[in-house]
Amino acid sequence: MASTGDLRVSCRGQMSLPAAPRRRWGLHDGGDVAYLDLGDAMLLLPGRIADLRAEVLASITDADWENSSRGFGDPELATE
């Protein structure tokens, strides 16, 4: 059950998540939500940022790290 929608940020920087995702994520009476700023998008995930960081790092293979250190085929990117 994927859903999308718009959220409004208040003047205090707060926003409300719809009830369905809160129930699905188990965010009752508050709860931790991690965010990842991707530049022109933001990813929200249930849990803490340490959990997100661990999950992302666990998904990156040694080959991925090697490829990134070489700049993904772009020598200039490798030196950035």
C-alpha positions in Angstrom: 0.0 0.0 0.0 2.1 2.9 -1.3 0.8 6.4 -0.7 1.9 9.9 -1.4 0.8 13.3 -0.4 1.8 16.7 0.6 2.8 17.8 4.1 2.8 21.3 5.5 5.6 22.6 7.7 4.4 24.9 10.4 6.1 28.2 11.2 7.9 26.3 14.1 9.2 23.7 11.6 6.8 20.9 12.6 4.9 18.7 10.3 2.4 15.9 10.9 2.6 12.4 9.4 -0.6 10.8 8.3 -2.1 8.2 10.5 -1.6 5.2 8.2 2.2 5.5 7.9 2.4 6.2 11.7 0.5 3.0 12.4 2.6 1.0 9.8 5.8 2.3 11.3 4.7 1.9 14.9 5.1 5.6 15.7 2.6 5.7 18.6 2.9 8.5 21.1 5.9 9.9 19.2 8.8 7.8 18.0 12.1 8.2 16.3 12.3 9.1 12.6 15.6 9.4 10.8 16.1 11.7 7.9 18.6 11.8 5.1 19.0 15.0 3.1 19.7 14.1 -0.5 20.1 17.6 -1.8 16.8 18.1 -3.7 14.9 15.4 -1.7 14.7 14.2 1.8 14.2 10.6 2.9 12.3 9.8 6.1 12.7 6.4 7.8 11.4 5.0 11.0 14.1 4.6 13.7 17.2 6.5 14.5 19.9 7.9 12.2 22.4 5.3 13.6 20.1 2.5 12.4 19.9 4.1 9.0 23.7 4.6 8.8 24.3 0.9 9.8 21.7 -0.3 7.3 23.3 1.8 4.5 26.8 0.7 5.3 25.8 -2.9 5.5 24.4 -2.7 2.0 27.6 -1.4 0.4 29.9 -4.1 -0.9 33.6 -4.0 -1.1 33.3 -3.6 -4.9 31.1 -0.6 -4.3 33.7 1.0 -2.1 36.5 0.2 -4.6 34.4 1.7 -7.4 33.7 4.8 -5.5 37.4 5.3 -4.6 38.1 5.3 -8.3 35.5 8.0 -8.9 33.0 5.6 -10.6 35.1 5.8 -13.8 35.6 9.6 -13.6 39.3 10.3 -12.6 38.4 13.9 -11.6 35.7 12.7 -9.3 38.1 10.3 -7.6 40.2 13.3 -6.4 37.3 15.2 -5.0 
